[in-house]
Amino acid sequence: MSSITSALGFQLRMLDQLVQRSFQAHFQALEITPTLYAILTLIDANPLCRQTDLSNALKMHQPNLVERVGVLIDRGLIAARADPNDRRANALQLTFAGTHFMDKLNEAHDAHIAEMKSLLGADVYDTLMANLAAPAAG
C-alpha cells in the first residue's frame, strides 16, 4: 500500500474527502452544496451577472447551471431580472432573503476554513491555497 500514498492523485483524493466532510459538517443544516455555495458567492460578489458568466467562472455546462439556478430561485435566494444592458438577457442578483442567507453561509464558511486550518495547519493550508491558485492565474 505504501506506493499508492506517494501518488499525487491519491493524496488529492484523500484531501478532497477531508474537505468534503468538513464542508458537509458546516453547511448541511443550511441545505447547501458546494456548487450552490459557489453560485451564491459569485452572484453576491457580482450583482446582475449573467448565467453565461457564472457558467464560465465555474466551468459548468449551461444546462447544469440552469438547474441549480432554478433551485436557488425556487428557494427565494436569487432573482432573475432583465439585464439593464441587454433586455433580452437575464441578470441574477441576490434577493433580500438571499443577502441575509449569505451572512449564515459566510459564518459556516469561516468555521469550515478554521477547521481546515486546524486539521492541516495554517501554514500548510495557506501554502496549499497559494499553489492551487497559481495554475489558474497563469
NORLIN-V72372 format. One record per residue. N is the residue number from 1. PSI is psi in radians with two decimals (NA if undefined). OMEGA is omega in degrees with one decimal (none if undefined). Layout:
n: [N & N]
psi: [PSI & PSI]
omega: [OMEGA & OMEGA]
This chain:
n: [1 & 2 & 3 & 4 & 5 & 6 & 7 & 8 & 9 & 10 & 11 & 12 & 13 & 14 & 15 & 16 & 17 & 18 & 19 & 20 & 21 & 22 & 23 & 24 & 25 & 26 & 27 & 28 & 29 & 30 & 31 & 32 & 33 & 34 & 35 & 36 & 37 & 38 & 39 & 40 & 41 & 42 & 43 & 44 & 45 & 46 & 47 & 48 & 49 & 50 & 51 & 52 & 53 & 54 & 55 & 56 & 57 & 58 & 59 & 60 & 61 & 62 & 63 & 64 & 65 & 66 & 67 & 68 & 69 & 70 & 71 & 72 & 73 & 74 & 75 & 76 & 77 & 78 & 79 & 80 & 81 & 82 & 83 & 84 & 85 & 86 & 87 & 88 & 89 & 90 & 91 & 92 & 93 & 94 & 95 & 96 & 97 & 98 & 99 & 100 & 101 & 102 & 103 & 104 & 105 & 106 & 107 & 108 & 109 & 110 & 111 & 112 & 113 & 114 & 115 & 116 & 117 & 118 & 119 & 120 & 121 & 122 & 123 & 124 & 125 & 126 & 127 & 128 & 129 & 130 & 131 & 132 & 133 & 134 & 135 & 136 & 137 & 138]
psi: [-0.33 & -0.51 & -0.56 & -0.57 & -0.26 & 0.02 & 2.29 & -0.81 & -0.71 & -0.82 & -0.67 & -0.67 & -0.75 & -0.72 & -0.72 & -0.74 & -0.71 & -0.80 & -0.77 & -0.72 & -0.74 & -0.76 & -0.85 & -0.74 & -0.64 & -0.42 & -0.21 & -0.73 & -0.42 & -0.06 & 0.92 & 2.34 & 2.89 & -0.66 & -0.77 & -0.67 & -0.77 & -0.74 & -0.85 & -0.72 & -0.73 & -0.70 & -0.70 & -0.74 & -0.34 & 1.20 & 2.53 & 0.49 & 2.77 & 2.76 & -0.58 & -0.71 & -0.73 & -0.76 & -0.77 & -0.77 & -0.65 & -0.08 & 0.81 & 2.58 & 2.45 & -0.82 & -0.63 & -0.68 & -0.75 & -0.74 & -0.81 & -0.66 & -0.71 & -0.70 & -0.77 & -0.60 & -0.80 & -0.57 & -0.09 & 0.34 & -0.47 & 2.83 & 2.57 & 2.20 & 2.75 & 2.30 & 2.19 & -0.39 & -0.29 & 1.68 & -0.26 & -0.29 & 2.75 & 2.52 & 2.55 & 2.48 & 2.76 & 2.53 & 3.08 & -0.81 & -0.66 & -0.67 & -0.76 & -0.60 & -0.61 & -0.57 & -0.76 & -0.71 & -0.70 & -0.65 & -0.78 & -0.71 & -0.77 & -0.71 & -0.69 & -0.83 & -0.72 & -0.71 & -0.75 & -0.72 & -0.61 & -0.74 & -0.72 & -0.42 & 2.35 & -0.73 & -0.75 & -0.76 & -0.87 & -0.72 & -0.76 & -0.82 & -0.73 & -0.74 & -0.62 & -0.55 & -0.44 & -0.84 & -0.60 & -0.57 & -0.47 & NA]
omega: [-174.5 & -178.4 & -179.5 & -176.8 & 177.1 & 179.9 & 179.9 & -178.9 & 178.9 & -178.9 & 177.3 & 178.5 & 179.1 & 177.8 & 178.6 & 178.6 & 177.8 & 179.8 & -179.3 & 178.2 & 179.6 & 179.4 & -179.5 & -179.1 & -175.2 & -174.4 & -173.5 & -179.3 & 179.5 & -179.7 & -179.0 & 173.8 & 176.1 & -179.5 & 178.1 & 177.4 & 179.7 & 179.9 & -179.9 & -179.8 & 178.9 & 178.0 & 177.7 & -178.5 & -176.0 & -178.6 & -179.6 & 175.3 & 178.5 & 178.0 & 177.9 & 178.7 & 177.4 & 179.7 & 179.1 & -177.5 & -177.8 & -177.9 & -180.0 & 172.1 & -176.7 & -179.5 & 177.9 & 178.9 & -178.9 & 179.0 & -178.0 & 175.0 & 177.3 & 177.5 & -178.2 & 174.9 & 179.6 & 178.6 & 178.5 & -177.1 & 176.5 & 177.2 & 174.8 & 179.6 & 175.4 & 178.4 & -178.8 & -179.5 & -179.2 & -173.7 & 178.4 & -176.0 & 176.2 & 173.8 & -176.0 & 175.2 & 176.2 & 171.3 & 174.9 & 178.5 & 178.9 & 178.4 & 178.5 & 177.0 & 178.2 & 176.5 & 178.1 & 179.1 & 179.7 & 176.0 & 178.9 & 179.5 & 178.8 & 178.5 & 177.8 & -179.8 & 177.9 & 178.5 & 179.7 & 178.5 & 178.0 & -178.6 & -175.5 & -168.8 & -175.2 & -179.4 & 178.9 & 178.7 & -178.2 & 178.2 & 179.0 & -179.6 & 178.6 & -179.1 & 178.1 & 179.9 & -175.5 & 179.8 & 180.0 & -179.2 & -175.7 & none]
